[in-house]
């Protein structure tokens, strides 16, 4: 085997790795940064098919729509708002205190036969 072919079998060192030689140019934005900026852009405008122009941050419109759906009974919207608005380990009912055990009385319509 030639020396050149043997060199190809050696692992790259950090400086020699051609995949890392140039890297991402400074100032390049990740796609998540682009998405977040667009969702929070107060100057955003969208023209609908009917000619209506919507202005403002799209994120606000998305959240308002989710709230409206949750209030009307959409459990998926309710879950999304709860998960991202409050997190998964929030107890909004007890304020950190233990609730008393509820007393449940079931009346099945049967009369007491012992009297």
C-alpha positions as CSV (number, residue, x, y, z in Angstrom):
1,X,0.0,0.0,0.0
2,X,1.2,3.5,-0.8
3,X,1.9,6.0,1.9
4,X,-0.9,8.2,0.6
5,X,-3.5,5.5,1.1
6,X,-2.2,4.8,4.6
7,X,-2.6,8.5,5.5
8,X,-6.2,8.2,4.6
9,X,-6.7,5.5,7.2
10,X,-5.5,7.7,10.1
11,X,-8.1,9.6,12.1
12,X,-8.2,13.4,11.7
13,X,-6.9,15.5,14.5
14,X,-9.0,18.5,15.5
15,X,-7.1,20.9,13.3
16,X,-6.9,18.6,10.3
17,X,-10.6,17.7,10.1
18,X,-11.9,19.1,6.7
19,X,-15.4,19.2,8.2
20,X,-14.3,21.7,10.8
21,X,-11.9,23.9,8.8
22,X,-14.3,26.6,7.8
23,X,-17.3,26.0,10.1
24,X,-20.3,28.3,10.2
25,X,-19.4,31.9,9.3
26,X,-19.6,34.4,12.2
27,X,-23.1,36.0,12.5
28,X,-24.9,33.2,10.7
29,X,-28.4,32.7,12.2
30,X,-29.8,29.3,13.1
31,X,-33.3,28.5,11.8
32,X,-34.8,28.6,15.3
33,X,-33.5,32.2,15.6
34,X,-35.2,33.1,12.3
35,X,-38.5,31.5,13.5
36,X,-38.4,33.3,16.8
37,X,-37.7,36.7,15.3
38,X,-40.5,36.3,12.8
39,X,-43.0,35.2,15.4
40,X,-42.2,38.2,17.6
41,X,-41.9,40.8,14.8
42,X,-44.3,43.7,15.6
43,X,-44.0,44.9,12.0
44,X,-45.1,41.6,10.4
45,X,-47.9,42.0,7.8
46,X,-50.0,39.3,6.2
47,X,-52.5,39.8,3.4
48,X,-55.3,37.2,3.4
49,X,-57.2,36.0,0.3
50,X,-60.2,38.2,1.1
51,X,-57.9,41.3,1.1
52,X,-57.7,41.7,4.9
53,X,-54.3,42.7,6.1
54,X,-53.2,41.4,9.5
55,X,-50.5,43.4,11.3
56,X,-48.5,42.6,14.4
57,X,-46.6,39.8,16.0
58,X,-47.9,36.4,14.7
59,X,-47.2,34.8,18.1
60,X,-49.8,37.0,19.8
61,X,-52.4,35.9,17.2
62,X,-51.5,32.3,17.6
63,X,-51.8,32.5,21.4
64,X,-55.1,34.4,21.2
65,X,-56.5,31.7,18.8
66,X,-55.4,28.9,21.2
67,X,-57.0,30.7,24.1
68,X,-60.3,31.0,22.2
69,X,-60.2,27.4,21.3
70,X,-59.4,26.3,24.8
71,X,-62.2,28.3,26.3
72,X,-64.6,26.8,23.8
73,X,-63.6,23.3,24.9
74,X,-60.7,22.3,22.7
75,X,-58.6,20.1,25.0
76,X,-55.6,20.1,22.7
77,X,-55.4,23.9,22.8
78,X,-55.9,23.8,26.6
79,X,-53.1,21.3,27.0
80,X,-50.7,23.3,24.8
81,X,-51.4,26.5,26.7
82,X,-51.0,24.8,30.0
83,X,-47.8,23.0,29.0
84,X,-46.0,26.0,27.5
85,X,-47.6,28.7,29.6
86,X,-47.2,27.2,33.0
87,X,-45.0,24.1,32.7
88,X,-45.9,20.5,33.6
89,X,-45.3,20.6,37.3
90,X,-47.6,23.5,38.3
91,X,-50.3,23.1,40.9
92,X,-52.8,25.9,40.3
93,X,-55.6,24.5,42.5
94,X,-54.1,24.0,45.9
95,X,-51.5,26.8,46.2
96,X,-49.1,24.3,47.7
97,X,-51.5,23.2,50.4
98,X,-53.1,19.7,50.8
99,X,-56.7,19.7,49.9
100,X,-59.2,18.0,52.3
101,X,-60.7,14.7,51.0
102,X,-64.1,15.4,49.5
103,X,-67.1,13.7,50.9
104,X,-69.1,12.2,48.1
105,X,-72.7,11.1,48.8
106,X,-74.3,9.0,46.2
107,X,-78.1,8.9,46.2
108,X,-79.2,6.0,43.9
109,X,-82.9,6.5,44.8
110,X,-83.1,3.4,47.1
111,X,-84.9,3.9,50.3
112,X,-83.6,2.8,53.7
113,X,-85.4,-0.5,54.5
114,X,-84.3,-0.7,58.1
115,X,-86.9,1.7,59.5
